[in-house]
């Protein structure tokens, strides 16, 4: 597979369909907070989500699908 090949609309839709929906209320609340107050929750969320992101990427890229709970 050529890494520089452009993805089709169908391929992009398949990739994006696995993402969690956007929480617009949370985004609005965070946007209204001063930078120093929204920095810490973002860092805490990153600590918890990095392993989840890694599992999802691995599950997507491996031929044997893993059961993600």
C-alpha positions as CSV (number, residue, x, y, z in Angstrom):
1,X,0.0,0.0,0.0
2,X,1.4,3.4,-1.0
3,X,1.5,5.7,2.1
4,X,1.2,8.8,-0.1
5,X,-2.0,7.5,-1.8
6,X,-5.1,9.6,-1.2
7,X,-7.9,7.9,0.6
8,X,-11.3,7.6,-1.0
9,X,-14.4,9.0,0.7
10,X,-15.5,5.5,1.6
11,X,-12.2,4.7,3.3
12,X,-12.3,7.9,5.2
13,X,-15.9,7.2,6.3
14,X,-14.8,3.8,7.6
15,X,-12.0,5.2,9.6
16,X,-14.1,8.0,11.1
17,X,-17.0,5.8,12.0
18,X,-15.0,4.2,14.8
19,X,-14.5,7.5,16.6
20,X,-16.6,8.5,19.6
21,X,-19.1,11.3,18.9
22,X,-18.0,14.9,19.6
23,X,-19.4,16.3,22.9
24,X,-20.3,19.8,21.8
25,X,-21.5,20.8,25.3
26,X,-18.1,19.9,26.8
27,X,-16.2,21.7,24.1
28,X,-18.4,24.8,24.7
29,X,-17.7,24.7,28.4
30,X,-14.0,24.3,27.9
31,X,-13.9,27.1,25.4
32,X,-15.4,29.5,28.0
33,X,-12.8,28.6,30.6
34,X,-9.5,30.5,31.0
35,X,-6.5,28.7,29.5
36,X,-4.9,27.7,32.9
37,X,-8.2,26.1,34.0
38,X,-8.7,24.0,30.9
39,X,-5.1,22.9,30.6
40,X,-5.2,20.5,33.6
41,X,-8.4,18.6,32.6
42,X,-6.9,18.2,29.1
43,X,-3.7,16.7,30.5
44,X,-5.6,14.4,32.8
45,X,-7.8,13.2,29.9
46,X,-4.8,12.6,27.8
47,X,-3.3,10.3,30.4
48,X,-6.3,8.1,30.4
49,X,-7.1,8.2,26.7
50,X,-3.6,7.4,25.3
51,X,-3.8,3.7,26.1
52,X,-7.3,3.6,24.7
53,X,-6.2,5.3,21.5
54,X,-3.3,2.9,21.2
55,X,-5.6,-0.1,21.6
56,X,-8.1,1.2,18.9
57,X,-5.3,1.9,16.4
58,X,-3.8,-1.5,17.0
59,X,-7.2,-3.2,16.7
60,X,-7.8,-1.3,13.4
61,X,-4.4,-2.2,11.9
62,X,-4.1,-5.8,13.0
63,X,-5.7,-8.5,10.8
64,X,-7.1,-10.3,13.9
65,X,-9.7,-8.0,15.5
66,X,-9.5,-7.6,19.3
67,X,-12.5,-7.3,21.6
68,X,-12.3,-3.7,23.0
69,X,-14.4,-3.1,26.0
